[in-house]
Structure formats: C-alpha cells, structure tokens
Amino acid sequence: MEYRIVSSAEFTYPDQFDYPSASDTIDVFTARGSYACCQILLRALPAPEVAVAFRGLPEGVVPELYALRSVMVERNQGIPDDERKPHWPERVAPFRVYDCLRAFDGTVDVEGPDRQGGLYIALKADRDARPGVYDFTVVINDCEIAARLQIYAVRLPEETLKLILGFSLAPLEKFHHLVPGTEAYQKLVGKYLAALRRMHQNMMYVGGIEAKETGPNRWVFDFSGMERMIEVCQAAGMKYFNLPSVGWRKSWSESTILLRGSIPSMSYEGYCYLTQYLPALKAVLDRHGWTENCVMGVADEPNDANATEFRALCGLIHRIVPEIRLCDAMSYGNLHGALDVWVPLNAEYDKHRAEIETFRSNGAEIWHYVCCGPREYGYINRFMDYPLLSTRYLHWGNYRYQLTGFLHWAANVYQPNQDPFEQNCPEHHNTDAVCFLPAGDTHILYPGNGEPWLSIRLEAERESAEEYELLKALAARDKATADDICASVFRSFRDVEYDVGRFTAAKRRLLAALSE
C-alpha cells in the first residue's frame, strides 16, 4: 500500500495521487478549540477494510475519521469550452472528485485500476489543550506515518459572523425514508442541524405558518409550526432566524409580486392581508423575545422588472411593522433604501461597492451571497470544478470588506430526481426560469446512512468562518498586520491566491500573530 498526505485546502480525486501539497508525513496545526485536518490518499489497497490507529496524541486532542467518497461532476456547466482559463475550471469535466466525507466504518471506497481510496482526518483540540508541537504516529494497516501537530496558543474566538444556508426537510423523507413527526425523524433533524453548526451556521430559514381566509379579506393565522421549528433550532445552537418571505415574483419579466402565491401585493386585498398578518407575526415574535434576532425576506432577488413594486412593498411593510428588519438577496439595481440588511451577490458588491456602501453609511447592514452565480472568470464560489480554496476564501471576503453575514440558498436542496452522488448539474426551476446548475450549488451536505455526511467544501467553509473570526480578532489588536495577512492571499472576490503553500503560510502567520 502506498500513501500520500494532502492538504485539506485542495480537492483530491480518485484518479490522481500526486498534488502540489503532497507529502509523506503529516504536518498539521490548529488554534485551540478548532481542528487540524488533512487528507490521506491510499493506493494499491488489497481490500476496502482499513485499520487506523493513533499513537502519541497529546491530551485534549480527539481524532475524527471520515472516508473520502467520490462524486460525479458531469460537466462544467456555464463555462464555454473555448473560453477556459486557469482555474476556470480547475478540471475539465466529466470527472469524479472526493467531495463527500462519509462516516468511517472501518472501510474506504476503493476505485479505479490503482485501487485508490482515502481518509480525511480532523484532530479536534480542546479549548484548554496545552499549546506546543507534538510528534505522533498514524498507523494504517501495517504502515506507520510520522506526524506532527502544532497547537497554537490562540483560542478560536466566539462567533460573530451571521451565516445562513438553506436547509431542506425533503431529503429526510426521500433519501432517509422517515415520516415527519416521528422520533427517528426528529433525531435526524438534530443531526443535520449539528452538521450545520459544525460549519458555524447560526441562522436558519423558518416556515410553518398557516393562514386561513375566514371571510372576504379576513384572515386567521397559526404560528405554532414556526414556533416549534425555532425552538428546535435554538436547542441545536442556532441564534438568528430568517422568517418566511412576504412575497414572490409572479414572473422574472413582470412587476407583480404575489402574496401567498395569488394575491397581488399592491392590491387592496394585499393591503388587507398584510395589515393582519404582519402585526400577528410581530406579536408572536415579541412574546418570545425573538424580534431582534429575526429578519424577513420580501421577494427574493428583485430585478429591474419588479424593483419599483419591491420598494413600495418594503415601504408598506416598514410602515406596518418597522421593528422587523427586511433582508433579501439582490443584485445592484433601483432598490435604494428598501432594505435593512442588503445581501448582494459578491460579484455585484465588487462591481458596485461605492453605491452599496452608501446603504451602510445610512444605517444598513451589508452581507454577501453566492448561488449559481457568479460564474464569471475569477470570482470565487463553492463549485466542485473550482479550486477548493475558492470556497475557503468566501469569508475572507467578509473580513476584507467588513460584511457581517453570508447567505447561500442550499445546504441540501437537491433538485427533483437528483442523485447528489452521481448528478451535480441538475435542472432547476425558479418561477418561469429554467437553468442547469453548476456542480455543488445544490448542496454542501450529503444524505448518508442514517445521518448527514459532510463534504470537504463544508469543512472549507467551516475553516473560512473561523479564519474570519481570527482575522477580526487580530484586527482589534493590530489591524495593519491582519490586513496584510489577508491581502497576501485575498485581495478581492476575483483576485485570490490559489497556491496552497502560500495560503498555508498565511494561515500559520495569522495563528502565530494571535498567539504572541
């Protein structure tokens, strides 16, 4: 059996054994309260069964083991064959990539003529672990691998970044075959929420509101489903909530925004609905003390066609319930003054930074988001056919531009008939628009055997969120050094360093500066 140690900052593939970061020894490091991670590729495996042991790990360090599972990238959706550039894509499809991290059960997935498989190792250092450099050994079958772990003195700071990815309950029925409301179903919900919390997600979309029309323009509401969901999420460690969007576009080419799928928002009927629904919603939030920790969408991704109606609807909502902050993903357009929390596409922020920053100067909060776009050359996103560092830099962007939140529509929103292990550019319908999504847009979790399986991209985003907090902590003490470390690898959303060695050096420099 042969092996290679590869950084957790680059993708690995079942048909490739050598990488820029490859080594024959393990050399990992971490802040206290975080993880030191690496990938171990194994070749010429005689069987899937693999015995793994650790010798000499210091006190306060607990190893976690995952098997690398490959998934298919069937095409480079959105990148014309005759326009390819460096890292765009990182690899020409079709190919398989080790994105899924399945629970280690004593076996690895053996693939190809070279009989290759792999492991992902995450060493969790307690917050009270003793700083220092420790030599230890990883034993795989009869192969002993020399290893070194450095624990820096700095402790991982508390979370301040607001982070939300859309979580779907549908896979619990489709892939896990569980019935809503059962004990097994609720336990699995808890496992999914724990996986999101590992990534430092602290905000959730919540629904569960029922409305009934009891007479002409007379409504009653049942918020109990929403209340239960918020309580479940709070128990899992979630702190913030994105309430159900008030409306939705009728069409990408029309101005009309519909309430409840059929009521024009600017109609008298819409006014009657909103003046009953919004005060009732606020009363529930106030009763639980949730109002300050909630935001509410108005009509996702407004465009030129519905911008005027969107602004008018925001004004009406603000008049009825000024205490509920409004938040939507958007591209730059004629929306000025409509929202309290602006979530521009990172490319839109890059192109219209001066204008968007005026919203902040007038009291608004600025986040950023990615989805099926940007797919333009240079801009970072979490796609499987980009370098893994593209995902890793998402929250370096939060630090660079002081953006206080991040949004993505999908943690596990698999499309109809999509098998996320074999199909990752599925067809997607959004109102009257149809497209095919780039690989990785629909999910960052996989439906495993009785549990969610993580992805290497989820781990990259976890580390990115932690690096945001570390950069922010260093900036409070020495902003010039924090900014210099950031600029050494991240200069803008379309100008980043893809050399893994240089990135690793920047991360070590960050931890060292905070440990002085």
Helices and strands as residue ranges (DSSP letters): E 2-7, E 26-32, E 35-43, E 52-55, E 61-73, G 81-83, E 95-103, E 117-125, E 132-140, E 143-155, E 162-165, H 170-174, H 183-198, E 203-205, E 210-215, E 218-222, H 224-235, E 240-243, E 247-249, E 257-259, E 263-264, H 268-288, G 291-293, E 294-296, H 307-320, E 325-330, E 341-344, H 346-351, H 353-361, E 365-366, E 368-369, H 388-392, H 394-401, E 405-408, E 427-430, E 433-436, E 446-447, E 452-455, H 456-489, E 490-492, E 495-496, H 500-515
